[in-house]
């Protein structure tokens, strides 16, 4: 009898333990637990960033494709990645304003999107479903995007993988591009496992209605958030929409923040984001070029498109950009209009955490190491690139300016944290010798 009671107690304990583990597994995001990255396969192949990879695009009617690139229609092709043949790959032009900008420059060097699963959803490149090939327009350094993503990942933020690739077309040189992991299923599985949540890329489709792209709560009607729903990256249903609206409501009201915001990830995101001064972003006037990840009502910001970072959006004034206050990063509006950022300022403990993380970032980020290794890696390919938007000399000037930016920006922020003056420009660093346009900017009115 006593053995039976003892066995019953053990069975109950085991059952309780299994139940606790199940609850933790199902609700890990809400409880602040982080899943480790899941190995997919493509990470150590195409995204080995110790070398420049090769991609040969094989297409019978390349000229016809290039002539129709701005339509963003898919064309069938094959690609050879580092010697491995991938058949039945769909290819199209990629970008919004950048597509027309390439045409204005009288160039054919378009950004491209490769979809391995377009014609057959069972086909991937070692688990990768889609790949972006960025043409490095507006970037004389060739590395503004790359450096930002590397800094993000090193600081513990879920960011897309990227690497440099030298593209040939039917065996003929085309140019140096940046390969960037697409932010859809493969990215989500790699970072969050098979039970991932929903992903949005809010984008202002109607300039008269922008509050939702800024992640402001408007009301409880689904129809009030078109800039979010029209840019959902996965299939969504009404329960998903109402759940997100409820999260935005709590976010805007500052209610139950730890249940609707991934505190750790979002603060870390804004540390790096505010360091690189990207006006073409959530904190800029257009409030775009970011991803919003939602899982069980909890929201996370994910980085995207930093080719106009480091103060190069709209030809920024170096002295202002370098000394931009870390607690006052919003341009084209007030901080209160960006609730996903503003909650950090509204709570003293979160502000202090943000400042601690900023100090940690400055002490640990290897700015010079990443810039130097990338420069050594890509410079032979920049020299021979037949379609580049910038000359090799402009590349050298751009890299020098990028190094200078990081040196001065760090100097200014160290002083901001030391003095506690993080809301007003105090000109802690002298940027009089820095020309931001050397890194490339939005202007298309230049000789090629």
C-alpha positions in Angstrom: 0.0 0.0 0.0 2.8 2.4 0.9 4.6 1.5 -2.4 1.4 2.4 -4.3 1.1 5.8 -2.6 4.8 6.4 -3.2 4.3 5.6 -6.9 1.3 7.8 -7.1 3.2 10.8 -5.7 6.0 10.2 -8.3 3.5 10.0 -11.1 1.8 13.2 -10.0 5.2 15.0 -9.7 6.2 13.8 -13.2 2.8 14.9 -14.6 3.2 18.4 -13.0 6.7 18.8 -14.3 5.6 17.9 -17.9 2.7 20.4 -17.6 5.1 23.1 -16.4 7.5 22.4 -19.3 4.6 22.5 -21.8 3.4 25.8 -20.5 6.9 27.3 -20.6 7.4 26.0 -24.1 4.0 27.4 -25.4 4.3 30.7 -23.6 8.0 31.3 -23.7 7.8 34.6 -25.6 5.3 36.1 -23.1 7.4 35.0 -20.2 10.6 36.6 -21.6 12.3 33.3 -22.6 14.3 33.3 -25.8 14.5 30.4 -28.2 17.9 29.7 -29.6 18.4 30.2 -33.3 17.4 27.1 -35.2 20.0 25.7 -37.7 18.6 25.8 -41.2 21.7 24.9 -43.4 22.1 28.0 -45.5 23.7 30.0 -42.7 27.2 28.5 -43.1 27.0 28.4 -46.9 25.9 31.6 -48.6 26.1 33.6 -45.4 29.7 32.7 -44.5 30.9 36.3 -44.4 34.6 35.5 -44.5 34.6 35.5 -48.3 32.8 37.1 -51.3 30.5 34.5 -52.8 29.7 34.0 -56.5 26.3 33.9 -58.1 25.9 33.3 -61.8 22.5 34.1 -63.1 21.6 32.0 -66.2 18.8 33.3 -68.3 18.1 33.1 -72.1 16.4 36.6 -72.3 18.4 38.7 -69.9 18.0 41.8 -72.0 14.3 41.3 -72.1 14.2 40.9 -68.3 16.3 44.0 -67.7 14.1 46.0 -70.0 11.1 45.1 -68.0 12.6 45.0 -64.5 10.6 48.0 -63.1 7.4 46.0 -63.6 8.6 43.6 -60.8 7.3 40.6 -62.8 8.9 37.2 -62.1 11.0 35.6 -64.8 12.3 32.0 -64.7 16.0 31.4 -64.4 18.7 29.2 -63.0 21.4 30.4 -60.6 24.8 28.9 -59.7 25.7 29.8 -56.1 29.4 29.1 -55.3 29.3 26.4 -58.0 26.0 24.8 -56.9 23.3 24.8 -59.6 19.8 25.9 -58.5 17.2 25.4 -61.2 13.6 26.8 -61.5 14.4 30.0 -59.6 12.1 33.0 -60.0 13.8 36.4 -60.3 12.4 39.9 -60.4 13.4 43.5 -59.8 13.3 44.7 -56.2 12.7 48.0 -54.6 10.3 51.0 -54.6 12.0 54.3 -55.4 15.3 52.6 -56.1 13.9 50.9 -59.2 13.1 54.2 -60.9 16.3 55.7 -59.5 18.4 53.1 -61.4 16.6 54.2 -64.6 17.3 57.8 -63.9 21.0 57.0 -63.6 20.8 55.4 -67.0 21.9 52.1 -65.4 20.8 48.5 -65.5 22.1 47.6 -62.1 18.8 46.8 -60.4 18.4 45.2 -57.0 17.0 41.7 -57.5 14.9 39.2 -55.5 15.4 35.5 -56.0 12.6 33.1 -55.0 13.7 29.5 -54.8 10.2 28.4 -53.8 8.1 30.5 -56.3 7.3 27.7 -58.8 7.5 24.8 -56.3 7.2 25.5 -52.6 9.1 22.3 -51.8 12.3 23.8 -53.3 14.7 25.9 -51.2 18.4 26.7 -51.1 19.4 24.6 -48.1 16.3 25.9 -46.3 16.3 29.5 -47.6 13.1 30.4 -49.5 13.9 33.9 -50.7 17.0 36.0 -51.2 17.5 39.7 -51.8 20.4 41.0 -53.9 21.0 44.6 -53.1 22.7 46.8 -55.7 24.4 49.1 -53.2 23.0 52.2 -54.7 23.4 55.3 -52.5 26.3 53.6 -50.7 29.8 54.6 -51.6 31.1 52.6 -48.6 29.4 49.4 -49.9 28.8 48.5 -46.3 26.3 50.7 -44.5 23.6 48.0 -44.6 26.1 45.2 -43.8 27.8 47.1 -40.9 24.4 47.8 -39.3 23.2 44.2 -39.6 26.5 42.9 -38.2 26.2 45.4 -35.2 22.6 44.4 -34.6 23.3 40.7 -34.5 26.4 41.1 -32.4 24.2 43.0 -29.9 21.7 40.1 -29.7 19.1 41.4 -32.1 17.3 39.2 -34.6 18.5 40.6 -37.9 18.8 39.2 -41.4 21.9 37.4 -42.4 23.9 39.0 -45.2 27.1 38.5 -47.2 28.8 40.0 -50.3 28.4 38.3 -53.6 29.9 38.9 -57.0 27.3 38.4 -59.7 27.9 37.3 -63.2 25.2 36.9 -65.8 25.6 34.0 -68.2 29.2 34.0 -67.3 29.8 37.8 -67.8 30.8 40.1 -65.0 27.8 42.1 -63.6 29.0 43.5 -60.2 29.4 43.4 -56.4 26.1 43.1 -54.5 25.0 42.5 -50.9 23.0 39.2 -50.4 20.4 39.7 -47.7 18.3 36.9 -46.2 14.6 37.7 -46.9 12.4 38.4 -43.9 9.8 35.6 -44.4 9.4 32.0 -43.4 13.1 30.9 -43.4 14.1 33.9 -41.3 11.2 33.3 -38.9 12.0 29.5 -38.6 15.7 30.3 -38.0 15.0 32.8 -35.3 11.8 31.6 -33.6 11.3 28.0 -34.5 8.4 26.4 -36.4 5.8 27.9 -34.1 6.6 31.5 -35.1 4.2 34.4 -35.0 3.1 37.0 -37.5 5.3 39.5 -39.4 4.4 42.9 -40.9 6.3 45.5 -42.7 4.2 48.7 -42.1 4.4 51.0 -45.0 2.5 54.2 -45.7 0.4 53.6 -48.7 -1.8 56.7 -48.2 0.0 59.8 -47.0 -3.2 61.1 -45.4 -3.3 58.0 -43.1 0.0 57.3 -41.4 -0.8 56.8 -37.8 -0.9 53.0 -38.1 2.5 52.8 -39.7 3.8 54.7 -36.7 2.2 52.0 -34.6 -0.3 54.3 -33.0 -3.6 53.0 -31.6 -6.4 54.6 -33.6 -9.5 52.7 -32.6 -10.8 49.1 -32.5 -11.8 48.9 -36.2 -9.7 46.6 -38.5 -10.2 49.1 -41.3 -8.3 51.8 -39.5 -4.9 50.0 -40.0 -4.5 49.4 -43.8 -0.8 50.3 -43.8 -0.2 47.3 -41.5 -2.6 44.7 -43.0 -1.7 45.4 -46.7 2.0 44.7 -45.8 1.5 41.5 -43.8 4.2 39.0 -44.8 2.2 36.0 -43.8 -1.5 35.0 -44.1 -3.5 36.7 -41.3 -7.1 36.3 -40.1 -9.4 38.5 -38.0 -8.2 37.1 -34.6 -4.6 38.1 -35.6 -5.8 41.6 -36.5 -7.8 42.1 -33.3 -4.9 40.8 -31.2 -2.5 43.2 -32.8 -4.9 46.1 -32.3 -5.2 45.3 -28.7 -1.4 45.3 -28.3 -1.2 48.7 -30.0 -3.8 50.0 -27.6 -1.9 48.9 -24.6 1.3 50.2 -26.1 -0.1 53.6 -26.8 -1.6 53.8 -23.3 1.5 52.4 -21.6 -0.5 49.5 -20.1 0.9 46.1 -19.2 4.0 46.8 -21.4 5.9 43.6 -20.6 3.1 41.6 -22.1 2.9 43.5 -25.3 6.5 44.5 -25.9 9.7 42.3 -25.9 11.4 44.8 -23.6 14.9 43.4 -24.0 14.9 43.1 -27.8 13.2 46.4 -28.5 15.6 48.4 -26.3 18.6 46.7 -27.9 17.2 47.5 -31.3 16.8 51.2 -30.5 20.4 51.3 -29.1 21.9 50.3 -32.4 19.3 52.0 -34.5 19.8 55.4 -32.8 23.5 55.0 -33.0 23.5 54.8 -36.8 21.1 57.7 -37.3 18.8 56.4 -40.0 16.3 59.0 -41.0 14.8 56.7 -43.5 13.1 54.6 -40.8 10.6 54.3 -38.0 12.1 57.3 -36.3 12.1 59.3 -39.5 9.3 61.3 -41.1 8.2 58.4 -43.3 8.0 55.8 -40.5 8.9 52.9 -42.7 11.8 50.4 -43.4 11.3 48.2 -40.3 9.5 45.0 -39.6 7.1 44.4 -36.8 7.0 40.9 -35.3 4.1 39.8 -33.2 3.8 36.6 -31.2 1.0 36.0 -28.7 0.3 39.7 -28.5 4.0 40.6 -27.8 5.7 43.0 -30.3 9.3 43.2 -31.5 11.0 45.6 -33.9 13.2 44.0 -36.5 15.8 46.0 -38.6 15.6 46.5 -42.4 17.2 48.7 -45.1 20.0 50.8 -43.7 21.7 51.9 -46.9 20.8 55.6 -46.0 21.9 55.3 -42.4 24.9 57.1 -40.8 23.3 60.4 -41.5 23.1 60.0 -45.3 19.3 60.4 -45.7 18.4 63.7 -47.2 22.0 65.0 -47.0 22.2 65.5 -43.3 24.4 68.1 -41.6 27.3 66.3 -40.0 27.6 68.4 -36.8 23.9 67.8 -36.0 23.9 64.1 -37.0 27.0 63.2 -35.0 25.7 64.9 -31.9 22.1 63.8 -32.3 20.8 63.2 -28.7 20.2 59.5 -28.0 17.0 60.3 -26.2 15.6 62.5 -29.0 16.1 60.6 -32.2 12.7 61.2 -33.9 12.8 63.5 -37.0 9.7 64.8 -38.7 7.5 64.6 -35.6 7.4 64.2 -31.8 8.6 61.2 -29.8 5.0 60.7 -28.6 4.0 60.0 -32.2 6.2 56.9 -32.2 4.8 54.8 -29.3 7.1 51.9 -29.9 10.0 54.2 -29.1 8.3 56.6 -26.6 7.6 54.0 -23.9 11.3 53.9 -23.3 11.3 57.6 -22.5 8.1 57.5 -20.4 9.4 55.1 -17.8 12.5 56.0 -15.8 13.7 52.4 -15.3 13.4 51.7 -19.0 15.3 54.8 -19.8 18.1 53.8 -17.4 18.1 50.3 -19.0 18.4 51.9 -22.4 21.4 54.0 -21.3 23.1 51.0 -19.7 22.7 49.1 -22.9 24.1 52.0 -24.9 27.2 52.1 -22.7 27.5 48.3 -23.2 27.1 48.6 -26.9 29.8 51.3 -27.2 32.2 49.2 -25.0 31.7 46.0 -27.0 30.9 46.9 -30.6 33.9 46.3 -33.0 33.3 49.2 -35.4 36.9 49.3 -36.7 37.3 45.6 -36.9 34.2 45.1 -39.0 35.0 48.0 -41.3 38.6 47.0 -41.8 37.9 43.3 -42.5 35.0 44.2 -44.9 37.2 46.8 -46.7 40.0 44.2 -47.2 37.4 41.6 -48.3 35.6 43.7 -51.0 38.1 46.1 -52.4 39.4 43.8 -55.1 35.8 43.3 -56.3 35.0 47.1 -56.1 38.0 47.7 -58.3 36.8 45.4 -61.1 33.0 46.1 -60.8 31.8 47.1 -64.3 28.4 48.5 -63.2 29.2 50.2 -59.9 27.5 53.5 -59.0 30.7 54.8 -57.5 34.4 54.8 -58.5 37.0 53.0 -56.5 38.3 56.4 -55.3 34.8 57.3 -54.1 34.7 53.9 -52.3 37.9 54.7 -50.5 36.6 58.2 -49.4 33.3 56.6 -48.3 35.0 54.0 -46.1 37.2 56.7 -44.5 34.1 58.8 -43.8 32.3 55.8 -42.3 35.3 55.2 -39.9 35.2 58.8 -39.0 31.5 58.8 -38.3 31.8 55.8 -35.9 34.7 57.5 -34.1 32.9 60.8 -33.6 29.4 59.3 -32.9 30.9 57.2 -30.1 32.8 60.2 -28.7 29.6 62.2 -28.6 27.4 59.5 -27.0 30.1 58.7 -24.4 29.9 62.3 -23.4 26.1 62.4 -23.4 26.0 59.4 -21.1 28.7 60.9 -18.8 27.0 64.3 -18.5 23.4 63.1 -18.5 22.5 65.5 -21.3 20.8 63.1 -23.7 17.9 65.3 -24.9 19.6 68.4 -26.4 22.4 68.8 -28.9 25.5 69.8 -27.1 28.2 69.5 -29.8 30.3 67.1 -27.8 32.1 66.0 -30.9 33.6 68.2 -33.7 32.4 66.9 -37.1 33.6 69.9 -39.1 36.0 67.6 -41.0 33.4 65.0 -41.9 31.5 65.1 -45.2 28.5 62.7 -44.9 27.9 62.7 -48.6 31.2 60.9 -49.1 29.3 57.8 -47.9 26.6 58.2 -50.6 23.2 59.8 -50.2 19.8 60.1 -51.9 21.0 62.4 -54.7 20.8 61.0 -58.2 22.1 64.2 -59.8 25.7 63.2 -60.1 28.2 62.0 -62.7 28.7 58.2 -62.9 
